[in-house]
């Protein structure tokens, strides 16, 4: 990989059309160390997507085209989880890394250069705290403390400060890279309603460290997956605004049991959040406030020896939230096998 371009699949869905991806296309094209392609899943409420003029290869999947995957029926429409179809299409190309983004984010200067440095050089620092959970936004410059979307309510009053130690971690041992978003970051509706002073976020002072056996909720807005983890990058279509949060518990369960690491920090992007109703978002999150820890415990009971065993065990779960996803889990696993992704 040292003397050749790294194959990067950039995955998302869209309701805003192509405009949300033009900056990404220009930036990754400037940086000539990635062989980058875009995979975008449309939705029934998406505006027209103009794929002309892109500098990188791009595959846009219309709603009709997505039906070639059996899981499409079990996702539903007008959902961010449509990007699960784009993920499958990307995995068919056997990428080295999969980057999942949102179309209301934009890359900052040297964005792809920083990703490249991380996945070739590794990390020099490791998180060094005793708490089981950690708040990676804790060192932000906002007026009040806030937490990533999905952070367990019962853990918020503990919130041990971020501390690190100098430990070298090879890039090959890092399977997940959670990039920070500045501007209007991914926090929950509870925080937005309770204390709007937290925004905008302009800086997080403690960045760029690896994590093992300390948990945090991660999202799919600025998130890079190594090849070995990428088939688990799907989100849960019937879990509201916890669709990627529950997924992130699965990623960490797999990663930690493989004796591998998560990296938190670069590459940083900027989120320009569109108009949203915080109370509508609250409705899509309230179940997670109540049951996230219970679901995390159920996920930790699954067999982490392989991606297939995890998905099969999730499909067998009796937990009422996880059980809702059963048909999707089974069909997505079948699609992964069909395209030889596992």
N, C-alpha and C positions, 0 to 999 in steps of 0.2 A: 504493500500500500504506500510505502515511502516514495516510490518513484512513479506512481500513477495516481490519477485523479480518484478521489473517493466518491463512490456512487451514492448520491443523496436523493431520496424521494421526499418531496414536500407535499403534505396531505392536508386536505381540508374539505369543508363544504361551504356553501355560500347562499345568501339571499340578496346580496348587493351586486351580483354580477362580477365582471372581471376587474372592476376598479380596485378592489381590495388586494389584488395580487400583483399589480404592475410594479410597485416599489420593490417587492420581494424579487421579482424576476430581474429587474435591473441590477439590484445589489448582488445577487448570487452570480449573475453573468459577469460582473466586474471582477469577481474573485475567481480566478481560473484554476483553483485546486479542487473544485467539486465538479463532478459530472452530475448535474442536477436536472431533475424532471418534476413537473407538477402533476398532481392527481386530485382533481376537484369533483366532488359529487354534488350535483344540483338537487334542488328540492322543488316541490310543486308550487311553492310561493317564491321561488327564485326569479329575479328579473333576467332578461336575456344576457347570456354570457358570450362576449365577443373574444374568441380565442386567437384572432389575428394579431400579428405584431408582437407576439411574445418571443423573447430571445431564446428561452429554454424550451425543450419539448414539453408539451402540455396535453394531458388527456382530461377532457371534461365529459363526465358521465351524466347524460340526461336521465330523468326519472324512468323512462322506458328502458334505457340501456342497463339500468341497475338491476332489472329483474332477472338477469342471467345468474345472479347469486341467490341461492335459496334463502339466505337470511334477510333479504330485502323485505319480504312479506312480513317478517316478524320485527321489523324496526318501526314501521309506521312512517308518516310523513310530517313535514313541518317540524323537524327535530334536528338538533345538531348531530345526533347519532347517525345521520345519513353518511357522515364521513367514514363510518365503518366500511362502507362499500368502496370508497376511495382508497382506504387502507388495503383492502384485499387486492384491488387493481395494482397498487404499488408493490405489494409483496410478490406478485407474479414476476416482477422484473429483478427480484433478488438483490435489493439495495443493501449497501453496507450500513446505512443509517436511514431512519425515517424521522422527519421533522414534522410535527403537527402544529399548525398555527390557526389563528382566527382571522377573518377578513376585516376586523376592526382594529388590528394591531399593525404596526409598521416597524421595520428594522432600524436600529440606530447605527451610527457610524461604526465601521469595522465589525459589524454583526457576524458575518460569515467567517471573517478572519479569526475572531475569538472562538467560534465553534471549532474551527480547524485546529487551532492551537490546543484546545482541550482534548480533542479526540486523537491527537498525535503525541502530545507531551504528557498528558495526565495531570495529576493534582499534587500540590505540595502540602496541603493542610487537610486535617480531618476534624470533624466535630468532636468536642470533648466535654460532654455534659452527662449527668446521671439520669435525667428525666427520660421517660419512655417516648414522650412526644416533644417536639420542638417547633417553635414559631420562627420560620426563616425570614419573616418580615419584621421581626422584633427591633432590628436596628435601623428601621426607616426613619426619615426625617420629619414625619408628620407630628402634629400636635398631640395626638393621643395614640395609645397602643391599639393596634388592630391585628387581625389574624387572617391567614389564608382561608378562602371559602372551604368549608367542610371541617375546620378544626374542631375537635370534640369540645362541647360546651363544658363538660366536667373538668377539662384540663386547662381552661383559660385562666383560672386564678393561680395556677402553679407557675407556668411560663418562665422557666429557667432561662437566664440570659445566654445568648450565643457565646460560646467559647471554643477555641480551636487549639490543636497542637500540631507541631510540624512533623508530618508523616508523608512520605512519598507514596503515591498510589499510581500504578501503571494504568495507562489508558485502556488497555485490554480488560481490566477488571472493573471498569465503570460501565454499567449497562443502561443507566438512565441519567439524563441531564435535564434538570428543571431550571429553565431560564426565568429570571425575574422580569416583571413588567412594571415599568414606570408609568406615570400619568394617572390613569384611573384603573388601578390593579384589580386583580380577581379576589375581592373580598365578598362576604355574604351580605344579604339584604338586612339581616339583623344588625350588622355593624353600621351599614349605611343609614338606617333609620335611627339608631341609637345615638350616633355621634358623627355627623357629617364633617367635622373638623379634620378628620384623618386624611382627606384628599385635597390636592393631588399629591402623589408620591413622587418626589424628585430624586431621592437617593436612598440606597440601603448600604450602610457602611461596612457591614460584615458579610462578605460574599466569597465564593470560590473555595469550597471545602467539600470533601466527600463525607458520606454518612453511611453507617452500617449499624443496624439494630436500633436506631432512633427513627421514629415515625413522624410523618407530616402528611397532610393531604396535598396532593399535586393535581395539576389540571392539564388540559390539552390545548393550551393557548400559546405556549412557547416551550415545547417539550420535545427533546431529542431521544430517540430510542436506538440502541445498538441492535444489530441484526438478530442476536440471540433472544432479545426481548420483544422485538417488534410484533410478532403474532399475538401478543397479549395487549397490544395498544388499543384495542377496541373499548368503546364505552357502553354503558348499560342503558338501553333506550327507554325503559319504563321507570327510571329513578329520578326524573325531574332534573334539578340543578345539582344533583349528586351523581349524575351519570358518569362523570370522569373521576369523581372523588372515590367512589367505591372501586372503580377500576384501579386507581392508584394504590389502594390497599393491596390489591392482587399483585401488582407489579412488585411492590416492596416485599411481600411474602415470598415471591419467587426469587427475587434478587438476593435477599438476606440468606435464604436457605441454600443458595448456590455459592455463598461466601463471596459475594460481589458487592458493589457499591452504587450509591446514588450520588450525583454531584449537584450542588445548588449554587446558583450565581449567574455567571455568564452562560450564554450570551443574552444581554439585556435588550428588550424591545420596548416600544411605547404603545400603550393601549389608548385608543380614542373611542371610548365606550359610547355607543349610540344611546338615544333616548330610551329609557326603560322605566317601568313602574316598579318601584321597590317592593310594593305590597304584593304585586303579582309574583315577583321573584321569591318573596317570603313564602307564599303558598307552595311554590315549587321546591322549597328547601325545608319546610317545617318538619316533614317526616324524618329527614336526615338529622335535624337537631335532636330528635327523640331517640333514634335507633342506630345512628352511625357506629357507635362503639359495639353494639350487639352484632352488627353486620361484620365489623372488623374481626371480632372474635370467631364468627362463623367462617370467615375467609381463612383465618389462621388454622382452621381444622382441616383444610383441604390438603391433599397430597402434593407437595411442591417439587416432586422429583422431575416433573416435566410440564410443559405447557398443556399438553393433552390431559394429564391427570388432574390438573387444577380445574380445567373447564368441565371435565366430566363430573368432578365432585361438586362443583357449583350447581350443575344441572340436577344433582340429586338432593340438594339442600331443602330442608323443610321450613326454613325461615321464610316468612310471608313476603318479604321484600325480594329476596334472592329468587324465590320460587316464581315470581312474576316474569323473570327473565329466562325461564327454562327453555322455552321454544327457540328463543334467540340464541342462547348458548349452544344448543345442540346443532342448530342450522349453521351457525358461524363456524363451529368446529368442523362440520362436514365440508364447508367451503374452503377452509384452510387445507384440509386433506386433498380436496379436489385440485387445488392449484399447487400442491406439493410444498406448502409453506411450513409444514411441520412433518 
